[in-house]
Amino acid sequence: MSLAIAQPTDLYAAALHSMTEPEGHRHWYARSEGGPRRSLGEALRRWCGTADAVDLDLLAHAPGAVLDVGCGPGRLVVELARQGREAVGIDTSRVAVRLARTAGATALCRSVFDPVPGAGGWDAVLLADGNIGIGGEPAALLARCRALVGPAGRVLVELDPPGTGLRADRVRLERGTERGRWFDWAQVGADAVGGPAADAGLRVEETWERGGRSFAVLVAGR
């Protein structure tokens, strides 16, 4: 689960900066309102690292020009640029966008619901790292992504494991005694994405699992 686009305090920025320190990924947590908290350590290491084999497999499913929604520090956009492909990342975190640009990515600081360059013409939109949860309303987010791709475009989503179902909740970042503000988030299991996809005028074309991560390709419904 990437919190890059939704976290309204500077704790997310602090988490990104902490990755320059030894063991900086430790002691960061995401807590669900009224529920448990889970460590973000390994997720932070992945977000701030370079694309791994699972990421490369995901990008191989993304043809043409790619828009990465909630790009964070930009590992996927950086990799696409390395491959010589057209790609842009968007994120509401100024720190994340700055880090992405420093690493060589083209990135813009804005929400997916703001005006986006190339709207209606992207070949693929990425919702990696659980970013289908942005805003807590997956159907609304997928409808927006559908409007961003061209008629033959696809939306690629990273999902929670099968059995997770569809859950809307509020989440915050925590470190020690520091607490972020609550924000809306959703979890969508690999076996539950069909519902919000259909509500957005999309259908599931393909699903796969690799390295303990689950993905789906969504295309315009027919």
C-alpha positions in Angstrom: 0.0 0.0 0.0 1.5 3.3 -1.1 0.4 6.3 0.9 2.1 8.8 -1.3 -0.9 10.5 -2.7 -3.2 10.5 0.3 -1.1 11.4 3.4 -2.0 15.0 4.4 0.8 15.6 6.9 4.5 15.8 6.5 5.0 12.4 8.1 5.1 10.8 4.6 7.9 13.3 3.7 9.7 12.4 6.9 9.4 8.7 6.0 10.9 9.2 2.6 13.8 11.3 4.0 14.4 8.6 6.6 15.4 6.2 3.9 18.7 8.0 3.6 19.6 6.8 7.1 20.7 3.4 8.2 17.7 1.4 9.3 15.6 4.4 8.4 12.8 2.2 7.2 12.1 0.8 10.6 9.5 2.1 13.1 7.1 3.4 10.5 3.5 2.1 10.6 0.1 2.5 9.0 -2.8 2.1 11.3 -6.4 1.5 10.3 -9.0 3.3 12.3 -10.4 1.0 14.9 -8.1 -1.7 13.7 -4.5 -3.0 13.8 -1.4 -1.3 12.6 1.1 -2.8 10.2 4.7 -2.1 9.6 5.6 -0.1 6.5 9.3 -1.0 6.7 9.6 -3.3 3.8 7.1 -1.3 1.7 9.2 1.9 2.2 12.3 0.1 1.1 10.5 -1.0 -2.1 9.0 2.4 -2.8 12.4 4.2 -2.4 14.4 1.5 -4.1 14.8 0.6 -7.8 12.4 -1.6 -9.8 12.7 -5.3 -9.0 11.8 -8.3 -11.1 8.1 -8.1 -10.1 8.0 -4.4 -11.1 9.6 -5.2 -14.4 7.0 -7.9 -15.0 4.2 -5.3 -14.2 5.7 -2.8 -16.6 5.9 -5.4 -19.4 2.1 -5.5 -19.2 1.9 -1.7 -19.7 2.3 -0.8 -23.4 3.1 2.5 -24.9 2.9 5.8 -23.0 2.4 5.2 -19.2 0.9 7.4 -16.5 1.9 6.3 -13.0 -0.7 7.5 -10.5 0.7 8.0 -7.0 4.2 7.5 -8.3 5.9 8.2 -4.9 9.7 8.6 -5.3 9.4 7.3 -8.8 11.0 3.9 -9.1 8.6 2.8 -11.9 8.8 6.0 -13.9 12.6 6.0 -13.6 12.7 2.5 -14.9 10.4 3.3 -17.8 12.7 6.3 -18.6 15.7 4.0 -18.5 13.9 1.8 -21.1 13.5 4.9 -23.3 9.7 4.9 -22.9 7.3 7.8 -22.5 6.1 8.0 -18.9 4.9 10.6 -16.4 4.3 10.2 -12.7 1.9 12.2 -10.6 1.8 12.5 -6.8 0.4 15.0 -4.3 3.6 14.8 -2.2 6.0 17.6 -3.2 8.9 15.7 -1.6 8.1 12.5 -3.5 7.9 14.4 -6.8 11.2 16.1 -6.1 12.9 12.8 -5.3 11.4 11.3 -8.5 12.7 14.1 -10.6 16.1 13.9 -9.0 16.3 10.2 -9.9 15.5 11.0 -13.5 11.8 10.7 -13.8 9.3 13.1 -15.3 6.9 13.8 -12.4 4.2 16.3 -11.6 2.8 17.4 -8.2 -1.0 17.0 -8.5 -3.9 14.7 -7.7 -5.2 12.3 -10.3 -8.5 14.2 -10.1 -6.8 17.4 -11.2 -6.2 18.2 -14.9 -3.6 15.7 -16.2 -1.6 16.1 -19.4 -2.6 13.7 -22.2 -5.9 12.9 -20.6 -7.8 10.5 -22.8 -4.7 9.4 -24.7 -2.6 7.4 -22.3 -1.9 3.8 -23.3 -1.7 2.6 -19.7 -2.3 4.0 -16.3 -0.6 2.4 -13.3 -2.1 2.0 -9.8 0.8 0.2 -8.3 1.6 -0.5 -4.6 -2.1 -0.7 -3.7 -2.9 2.8 -5.0 -6.3 1.6 -6.1 -7.1 2.5 -2.5 -6.6 6.3 -3.1 -9.5 8.3 -1.8 -11.3 5.2 -0.4 -13.6 4.9 -3.4 -12.1 2.4 -5.9 -14.9 2.7 -8.4 -14.6 6.5 -8.6 -10.8 6.2 -9.0 -11.1 3.6 -11.7 -13.6 5.7 -13.5 -11.2 8.6 -13.5 -8.4 6.3 -14.8 -10.7 5.0 -17.5 -11.1 8.6 -18.6 -7.4 9.1 -18.8 -6.6 6.2 -21.1 -7.4 6.0 -24.8 -10.1 3.7 -26.2 -7.7 0.7 -26.3 -5.9 1.7 -23.1 -5.5 -0.4 -20.0 -5.4 0.3 -16.3 -3.0 -1.9 -14.3 -3.7 -2.3 -10.6 -1.8 -3.9 -7.8 -4.2 -5.6 -5.4 -4.4 -7.1 -1.9 -4.3 -10.9 -1.6 -7.4 -12.9 -2.5 -9.8 -13.1 0.4 -9.2 -9.5 1.4 -12.5 -8.4 -0.2 -13.4 -4.8 -0.6 -12.8 -2.6 2.5 -13.1 1.2 2.9 -11.4 2.6 6.0 -9.4 5.5 7.3 -5.7 5.2 7.8 -2.9 7.3 9.3 0.9 7.1 9.5 2.6 6.6 12.9 6.2 6.7 14.1 6.9 6.6 17.8 4.6 9.2 19.4 4.0 11.0 16.1 0.6 10.6 14.5 -0.6 11.7 11.1 -4.2 12.7 10.4 -6.7 10.1 9.3 -7.4 9.9 5.5 -9.7 7.7 3.4 -8.2 4.6 1.9 -9.5 1.3 0.5 -8.2 -2.2 0.2 -9.3 -4.3 -2.8 -8.5 -8.0 -2.9 -7.5 -9.8 -6.2 -10.8 -11.6 -6.1 -12.9 -8.5 -5.5 -11.7 -6.0 -8.2 -14.4 -7.1 -10.6 -17.1 -5.1 -8.8 -15.6 -1.7 -8.7 -14.1 -2.3 -12.2 -17.6 -2.9 -13.6 -19.0 0.1 -11.8 -16.3 2.2 -13.6 -17.1 0.7 -17.0 -14.1 -1.6 -17.0 -13.6 -5.4 -17.0 -10.9 -7.7 -15.8 -8.8 -8.9 -18.8 -6.1 -10.7 -16.9 -4.9 -11.3 -13.3 -1.6 -12.7 -12.1 0.5 -13.2 -8.9 4.3 -12.9 -8.6 6.5 -12.6 -5.7 3.6 -12.5 -3.2 2.1 -9.5 -5.0 -1.2 -9.6 -7.0 -2.1 -7.7 -10.2 -4.9 -7.2 -12.7 -5.2 -5.6 -16.1 -8.5 -3.7 -16.6 -9.8 -2.6 -20.0 -12.9 -0.9 -21.2 -16.0 -3.2 -20.7 -17.6 -4.7 -23.7 
